[in-house]
Each structure stands twice: as C-alpha cells, then as structure tokens.
Amino acid sequence: MAKRAEPLTESYFYILLCLYNGPNHGYGIMQQVLALSEGHVRIGSGTMYGAVSAMLTRGWIAEHLPDSQSFERKRQYELTDTGRQVLEEEISRLNHLTRIAAAVTQTERGEHHEK
C-alpha cells in the first residue's frame, strides 16, 4: 500500500488521472486536465512542472522512454505501479466521501420534507 499522509491536491489528482491510460507530455496533460474538468481546473506550467518533479521523486510517475522509431521530442511521463495505487486509493477515498455525503443529504432532505 502506498503511504500518503494527506489527500491528493486537485492538481496531483488530475495529473495522475491523465496518465492512467498511457504516457503524455506536460502540455498534453495540461490540456487534458482542462478538458476533463470541463474548464474548471487549469494547471499552469509552474504548477505542472513542480508537481511532476515531486511525483518523479516520490516514484509515482516516471519518464517515458519512447521507442527508437518515435519522433516524439517532448518529455513524456507515465504512471508507475505506485502512482496507479496512489490514484486508485484516492478515487476510493473520494467515492467513500461522496457516498456518505449523499446518504446524509438525502436523509436530511427526507426528514426536512416530513416535518
């Protein structure tokens, strides 16, 4: 189990999510975050590369080495097994929170309407 003391920041969450299905480069990740969040989250280059640096250090992502036939010149990143585990644990934590919130607000709405 990957140990984390705190929940992921929104930026870290989206960056890991963008790498879930395969490697991507920084600008591509920034554009994908914007699309996935429906324009609600914008990751600037400073935030992006600070987060990438921290996640490389933690072993959550790694630099993707393209095959010799690739013409890709941009540095790409890929999710490691540890990074995948961190993301999946965060998704589980968020699902738990939303289930609790839904149960509480539905109960309170039901009680409120009965009064």
N, C-alpha and C positions, 0 to 999 in steps of 0.2 A: 504494500500500500504506500503510495507517495504521500509523504507528510507535508502538510501545509498548516500554518498557524492561523491563517485568516482566509476568508473567501477571496476568490479572484477579483481583480478590478474588472470593470467593464471592458477596458482595452485588452487586457490579457485574455479574457474570456473570448472575445471576438477574434483575436489573432489566432488563438489555438483552434477555434472553430473553423476558421478559414483554411487551416492546414489539415483538417480532419480527413479530407478526401484526396489529398495529394499535395505535392510541393507547390510553392508560389513565391514570387518575389515581393519585396516591400511595397512597391506601388500597387501591384495587383491585390495584395492583402488590403491596403487602404481603400481601394475601390470596392472590393468585395464587402468590406465592413459597412460601407455606406449603403450598398445595395441590400445586404441582409437586414440592416437596421431600419430600412425604409427611410433613410436620410436623417435618422435621429442621432446617430453616432458618427462623428468624424474623427479619425485618428490622424493627427498631424505627423510630419516626418520626424520631429524631435521625439514625440511620444513613441512612435513606431520603432525607431531605432534604439531608444533607451529600453523599451520592453523586449525587443529582440535580443539585445545584449544580455539582459538579465535572464531571459529564458534559455539562452545558449549556455550561460554559466550554470544554471540550475539543471541543465540536461533535459529540459522539456522539449526543445527543438534542436535540430542540427542543421548544418549547412548541407544542402542537397548538391551532390556532385553529378552533373549531367553526364550522359554517356558521350563517347568520343564523337558521335555523329551529330550531336546537338549544336545548334548555332546560338543558343541562349547565352547572352553575355551578362545578364543581370544575376546578382547573387540570389539564389533561391534557398528557401528554408523548408524543412519537413518536420513533421511531428515525430517525436521518439515514442517508444513504448511508455516511458514515464510520463511524457506530456499527454499522451492519449488517456492514461489512467487519471491524471490530474483533471483533465477536461471532463471525463465521464463522472468522476466523483462530484465535480461542481454541478454538472447537469442533474445528478441525483439529488444533491442538496437543494437546488433551486426547485425541482419538482416537488420535493417534500414541503418546502415553504409555500408553494402555490396551492398544494392540496390542503394544507392547514388553513391558509387564508380563505380559500373557497368554502371550506366547512364552517368556519367561524362566521363569515359574512352571510352565507346562506341561512345559517341558523338564526343569526341576529335579524336578518330580513324577515324570516318566517315568524319569529316571536314579535317583531315590531308590528307586523300586519295583523296579528291576532289580538293585540291589545286594544 
